[in-house]
C-alpha cells in the first residue's frame, strides 16, 4: 500500500441550502397574524486548509468524494434554519489546486492558507421575507439552492530551499540523513527512495530545508523510472544540488555524463510543463555539484580528475562523504548563503488589489438565443433566471406565478419577442441537463379592445398615457351615452 501520494482527483460538493418556510402567525384573538415563515439556513463550504502536520494526500486517494453539511429548513415564528457545517480538509504545504483541464485555481503555501473549493448553497426565503404591500400573506416560499459541485486536481509540490538531484544510489538520502535529523530509508540498490525526503539543516544561525528527488534517469521527463512523478517537487527550490556518484560500478557511467544527463532531463521538464507563479526557470537557478563517496580511494582519484572540468563550466564543486561525514560543514554554510540571497532577492508578496467591475448600463444579466436541433427552441441563460428557477417550487401555482413576475420584470418577455418567439414556443431556462423546459405564454392584458387588429399586438407598439383632457372628454361622453339611454328607456315606458 502506498504511503505517499502527491497527485489526486478530488470530488467536492458544498452543502445544500435549506428551504424557506410557509407559516402564518396564530394566537388567541389573532387567527391571521401575518406570515412568520423564516428563511432556510445556508449550506456549508468545503475548505482546503494548509496544515504543517500533513505531508501527503493519501487520505483523499482513498476517499476522493467529500461533501459539506446541508442547511436546515426554516421554521415558523421567524426561526431561521441552522447553517450547514463547513468541511475543512487539511492539505500539505505546497498543494496546488487545479481544474480537470489543468487551470490553476490556487497555490496553497504557508500554514493556515485556505481556499474555498466548493461553496455552499444559499437558503431559500420564507414567506415572511416575501411579503410586501401587494402580497400580504404569501402562500409559498423559495427552495434552497444546491451546493457547488466541482472536480479538482490536487498536486503536491514540496516546499524546500535545496533540491538534491542525481541518479539512483548516488547518495542523496545518505546526504540528507548526515546533514539533518531526517532518517530516510537507505539501501545499496537502485530506487530505494520512492518518496521525496525532506530534512531541515541548521548552518550556524541559518536554517533551510533540503529535499531529494528520487528516480532520475535518462528519459525521466518522458515517464521513465520514477522521475516524472517527482520532478514537480523541485519547482519551488532556490538552489539545485547535483549529487554525483564517484564510486559507481555501473559501466558507461562517470560524473560528467551523469551531470549532462540530469541537466537534459531538467531542461526537458521545464520546457514541457513550465514553471508557474512567476518563479525563475530551473535552467537559471543556482547550481552546486557534490562529488559524493570520496572516502573510497578510487572515488577520490576520480573526483580529482573531473573537478577541473566541472569548475571550467562555472560550477562550484564540493567533495563530500556522507558516510564518513567529510566536507559537510562547508557545503551546509555555502547552501545557507545561497538560500539567504534567494530569500532577500525574492519580491515581497503584495496584497491582492480589489478590482471593482461595475455592470454596464445596457447589461441585462441574461441572454436569449434561438436554437435549432431536431426542433426549434429558445434558450435563456443568466445567473438570475437560472437561480430563480432552482428556487421555485413548481408544485405551487403561486410560486410559479411569482417566478413569472420576476422574469417579466427582468425583461425576459421583451427579449423573447425580439428573438422572434411566439405564444406556445418552447423555452428552456438553463443550459444543460438541469434546464427547465416550458411552453411560453406571454402575460395577457385584460379587455378585448387591447388585442388590436389581426396580426398586431399592442404590447409591441408604443403606448402613450391619455391626457387629463382626453380622460375628461371620455368621461363626459360615457355620461352622455348613459343619459341618452335612460331618456330612451323612459320614452319607451311612457308610450
Secondary structure, DSSP 8 states (H G I E B T S, - for coil): --S---EEEEEEE----------B--BTTBTT--B----------EEEEE-TT----HHHHH--EEE-------BTTTB-------EEEEE-TTEEEEETT--EEEEE-STT-EEEEE--------HHHH--SS-SS-S---------EEEEEEEE----SEEEE-STTSSHHHHHHHHSS------SSTT---S--EEEEEETTEEEEEEE-----TTGGGT-TTHHHHGGGGTT-SEEEEEEETT--STT--HHHHHHHHHHHHHHHHHHH---TT---GGGSEEEEEEE-TTSHHHHHHHHHHHHHHHHTT-EEEE-BTTTTBSHHHHHHHHHHHHHHHHHHS--------------TT--S-EEEEEESSSEEEEEE-HHHHHHHHH--TT-HHHHHHHHHHHHHHTHHHHHHHHT--TT-EEEESSSTT-EEEE------SSGGGS-STT--GGGS------HHHHHHHHHHHHHHHHHHHHHHHHHHH-
